[in-house]
Amino acid sequence: MFTTSIVIAFCMAIFPQPTQSDPAVPAHLATSYSPDQLRFGYQEGVIVTYAYPPTVKIDWIASGLSNAAPDHTLPVSYVDGDLIVGNHSFSKRDQRFRVGLTPTASAVLDKKSILIAGIDQHDNTVVEIWSLSYGAGTPPTEPSLNVNAVTGITSVEVTLPTRTSIQRIHSENAVGRKLVRNLCTIRTAGTNSTSALVQFEDSGDVYKMELASGALTLLSSSTGGGLGSVPSLSTVSHMTLKFGDRTNYGFVYSLIFAIADDQPGQITPSVLFFDQDRNGTIDSVLELPDAVYESQGWLDPSNYITSWNY
């Protein structure tokens, strides 16, 4: 399966990116990518939100590699303009949705549901659950893998889902909870996700949001919260909320790739939230300098047990 960085790199190279933003949305939130891929059979999609014009897009890529273990040693080539990795060709399609809000963040809930956050026409910060359907059947039939008898190259077509419903679970206009900067579902081993991590733009505060009700519980801020204070949350704009499952640590959610608000270019800390017993409850938080974060192997995919499959 692909890593997020590979899929995003393909998407950015293939599809032009808007350059303007909604005046109410900071420039660094004008374009945002989901931290996880949406997966259906042999295809994977990255959700991309644009503030101007307000758009939600899913960039889909399909190949036989999406159901296989990652192998970064496979040769890469192009045949008639098509990307070939090993003996797998890639099918690419983008899918755009009309929206009734200005989106700033997104996340995958499961293969049939995604989370979209943004602001509405009344300047309320909102979070929605979108339900998707891939066609007839329960479960729907996944596309089959085709093998060219002459070249041995495999291919698979992308199936575009339809959006069947939108459920708005949160709508609020409150200081300290304006605009969602980062969004990621909280996993629970063996069961479906029922909550999400949400970081707000104007304060940097991190909350747990219950998906059934939209209720918020403060986990950490620069001054306090249930897990204690993290000073950098109010002074640093972390641009990625990354999930991982690591031996001896459990489920880990990392706020990384930060923009220093007062000193651009300076080394900024990463913030890690831990669910050591993988039960859907965040147990602790830790702030690490970026150099330590990297030296301890948090960026190395080989240190993680599996990539999460929805």
C-alpha positions in Angstrom: 0.0 0.0 0.0 1.1 3.6 -0.5 2.3 6.0 2.1 0.4 9.3 2.4 3.5 11.2 1.0 3.6 9.1 -2.1 -0.1 9.6 -2.9 0.0 13.3 -2.1 3.1 13.7 -4.4 1.2 12.0 -7.3 -1.8 14.2 -6.7 0.0 17.5 -6.5 2.0 16.6 -9.6 -1.1 15.7 -11.6 -3.8 18.2 -10.5 -3.3 22.0 -10.4 -3.7 23.5 -7.0 -5.7 26.7 -6.3 -3.7 29.7 -5.3 -6.3 31.9 -3.7 -8.0 31.4 -0.3 -11.2 32.5 1.4 -10.5 35.7 3.3 -11.7 34.0 6.5 -9.3 31.1 6.2 -5.5 31.5 6.8 -3.3 30.8 3.8 -1.8 27.6 5.4 -5.3 26.1 5.6 -6.3 27.1 2.0 -5.4 23.6 0.9 -5.4 20.7 3.3 -4.9 16.9 2.9 -6.4 14.1 4.9 -3.9 12.4 7.2 -5.1 8.9 6.1 -6.1 7.3 2.8 -9.6 6.3 2.0 -9.4 2.6 0.8 -11.7 0.5 -1.3 -10.3 -2.7 -2.7 -7.3 -1.9 -4.9 -7.8 1.8 -4.7 -6.7 4.5 -2.3 -7.8 8.1 -2.1 -6.5 11.3 -0.4 -9.1 13.8 0.6 -8.1 17.3 -0.4 -10.0 20.4 0.8 -9.8 23.8 -0.9 -11.0 27.0 0.7 -11.2 28.9 -2.6 -13.3 28.0 -4.4 -14.8 25.9 -1.6 -14.2 22.3 -2.8 -13.8 18.8 -1.4 -11.9 16.5 -3.8 -10.7 12.9 -3.5 -7.6 12.0 -5.5 -7.9 8.3 -6.3 -5.1 6.0 -7.3 -5.6 2.3 -8.0 -3.1 -0.5 -8.5 -2.3 -4.0 -7.4 0.2 -2.5 -4.9 -2.6 -1.1 -2.7 -3.3 -4.6 -1.3 0.3 -5.5 -0.9 3.0 -4.8 1.6 5.0 -1.6 0.8 8.1 -2.3 -1.3 10.2 0.8 -2.0 12.8 -1.2 -4.0 10.5 -1.8 -7.0 11.7 -0.2 -10.2 9.7 2.8 -11.5 9.1 3.4 -15.2 6.7 5.0 -17.6 5.0 3.2 -20.5 3.0 5.4 -22.9 2.8 8.0 -20.2 1.5 5.6 -17.5 3.3 5.1 -14.3 4.6 1.6 -13.7 6.0 0.4 -10.4 7.3 -3.1 -10.6 4.7 -4.7 -12.9 1.8 -2.7 -11.6 0.3 0.2 -13.5 -1.6 3.0 -11.8 -5.1 4.3 -12.6 -5.8 7.9 -11.5 -9.0 9.8 -11.2 -10.1 12.8 -9.2 -13.6 13.3 -7.7 -15.0 16.7 -6.7 -18.0 17.4 -4.4 -20.1 20.5 -4.0 -20.1 21.8 -0.4 -22.2 24.1 1.7 -19.2 25.3 3.7 -15.6 26.5 3.4 -13.6 23.4 4.2 -10.3 23.5 6.2 -9.7 19.8 7.2 -10.7 16.3 6.5 -10.2 12.7 7.9 -11.2 9.2 7.0 -13.7 7.5 9.4 -14.0 4.2 7.5 -14.1 3.1 3.9 -17.7 4.4 3.6 -17.5 7.5 5.7 -15.3 10.7 5.9 -15.2 13.7 8.2 -15.2 17.2 6.7 -14.6 20.4 8.8 -14.9 24.0 7.9 -16.9 27.2 8.4 -20.4 27.9 7.2 -22.0 31.1 5.9 -22.7 32.2 9.4 -19.0 31.9 10.4 -19.7 28.8 12.5 -17.1 26.2 12.8 -18.7 22.9 11.7 -17.8 19.2 11.4 -19.8 16.9 9.1 -19.9 13.1 8.5 -20.3 12.2 4.8 -21.5 8.8 3.9 -20.3 7.2 0.7 -21.7 4.4 -1.5 -19.7 2.4 -4.1 -22.6 0.8 -5.8 -24.9 -2.2 -5.6 -24.4 -5.1 -3.3 -23.6 -5.5 0.4 -20.7 -5.2 0.5 -20.4 -3.7 -3.0 -18.4 -5.6 -5.5 -14.8 -4.4 -5.6 -13.1 -4.0 -9.1 -11.0 -7.0 -10.1 -7.3 -6.9 -11.0 -6.5 -7.4 -14.7 -3.3 -8.9 -15.9 -2.0 -8.2 -19.5 -1.1 -11.6 -20.9 1.7 -10.2 -23.1 3.4 -7.7 -20.8 2.4 -9.2 -17.4 1.5 -5.7 -16.2 -1.4 -5.5 -13.8 -4.1 -2.8 -13.8 -7.3 -2.0 -12.1 -9.9 0.7 -12.7 -11.0 3.3 -10.1 -14.6 3.1 -8.9 -16.0 6.5 -7.8 -18.4 6.4 -4.9 -21.5 8.6 -4.5 -22.2 10.8 -1.5 -25.4 9.5 0.0 -25.8 11.7 3.1 -24.3 14.6 5.1 -24.7 14.7 8.9 -23.6 17.9 10.7 -22.4 16.8 14.1 -20.9 20.1 15.3 -21.7 23.8 14.7 -20.3 26.5 17.0 -18.9 30.0 17.0 -16.7 30.3 20.0 -13.4 31.9 20.8 -10.7 29.2 21.1 -12.6 26.8 18.9 -12.6 28.7 15.6 -11.6 26.8 12.4 -10.4 23.2 12.5 -6.7 23.0 11.7 -6.1 19.2 12.2 -8.6 16.3 12.3 -8.0 12.6 12.7 -10.2 9.7 13.8 -9.3 8.0 17.1 -8.9 4.3 16.6 -10.1 1.5 18.8 -8.6 -1.9 18.2 -11.2 -4.3 16.8 -14.1 -1.9 16.6 -15.2 1.1 14.6 -14.0 4.6 15.5 -16.5 6.6 17.6 -14.4 9.8 18.2 -11.9 12.1 16.6 -8.9 14.3 17.6 -9.6 17.9 16.7 -7.2 20.8 16.8 -8.5 24.3 16.5 -6.7 27.1 14.6 -7.2 30.2 16.8 -6.0 28.5 20.0 -4.1 25.4 19.0 -6.1 23.5 21.6 -6.6 19.8 21.1 -10.0 18.2 21.9 -11.6 14.8 21.7 -14.9 15.0 19.7 -17.6 12.3 20.1 -18.9 11.5 16.7 -22.4 10.5 17.9 -23.0 13.9 19.5 -20.3 16.3 18.6 -19.4 16.8 22.3 -16.0 18.1 23.0 -13.5 17.2 25.8 -10.3 19.3 26.1 -7.2 17.1 26.1 -4.4 19.7 26.0 -3.9 23.4 25.6 -1.0 25.7 26.3 -2.3 26.2 29.8 -4.0 23.0 30.8 -6.5 20.3 29.8 -7.2 16.7 30.9 -3.8 15.5 29.8 -1.9 18.6 31.0 -0.5 21.7 29.3 1.7 21.8 26.1 3.1 25.3 25.7 3.9 25.0 22.0 0.2 24.4 21.0 -0.5 28.2 21.2 2.7 29.4 19.5 3.3 26.8 16.8 1.0 25.8 13.9 1.4 22.1 13.4 0.3 21.2 9.9 -0.1 17.4 10.0 -1.8 15.1 12.5 -0.3 11.6 11.8 -1.5 8.2 13.2 0.8 5.2 13.9 0.7 1.9 15.8 4.1 1.3 17.4 5.3 -1.6 19.6 5.6 -0.6 23.3 3.8 2.7 22.6 0.4 1.6 21.3 -1.6 4.0 19.1 0.2 7.3 18.6 -1.1 10.5 17.1 1.6 13.0 16.2 1.3 16.7 15.5 4.2 17.4 13.2 5.5 19.7 10.4 5.1 22.9 12.2 5.2 26.6 11.3 6.7 28.8 14.0 4.3 31.8 14.4 7.0 34.1 15.8 10.2 32.8 14.3 9.7 31.2 10.8 12.3 28.5 10.1 13.2 27.7 13.7 13.2 24.1 14.9 9.8 23.5 16.4 8.5 20.7 18.7 6.3 17.8 17.7 3.4 16.8 20.0 2.6 13.1 20.6 -0.7 11.8 22.0 -0.6 8.2 23.2 -3.2 5.5 23.6 -1.0 2.7 24.9 -3.7 0.0 25.4 -5.4 0.8 22.0 -8.8 1.2 23.6 -9.8 4.6 22.1 -8.8 6.6 25.1 -5.9 9.0 24.9 -3.7 8.4 28.0 -0.9 10.9 27.8 0.8 13.6 25.8 4.5 14.3 25.1 6.3 17.3 23.5 9.5 16.5 21.6 11.9 18.7 19.7 11.8 17.8 16.0 15.4 16.5 16.1 14.5 14.1 18.9 11.3 13.1 17.2 13.3 12.1 14.2 16.3 10.5 16.1 13.9 8.3 18.1 12.5 6.9 14.8 9.0 8.4 14.9 9.3 9.2 11.1 10.6 5.7 10.1 7.7 3.6 8.7 9.6 0.4 9.6 9.1 1.2 13.3 5.3 0.8 13.0 3.4 -2.4 13.3 1.0 -1.9 10.4 -0.5 0.8 8.3 -4.1 1.2 9.4 -6.6 -0.5 7.1 -10.2 0.8 7.1 
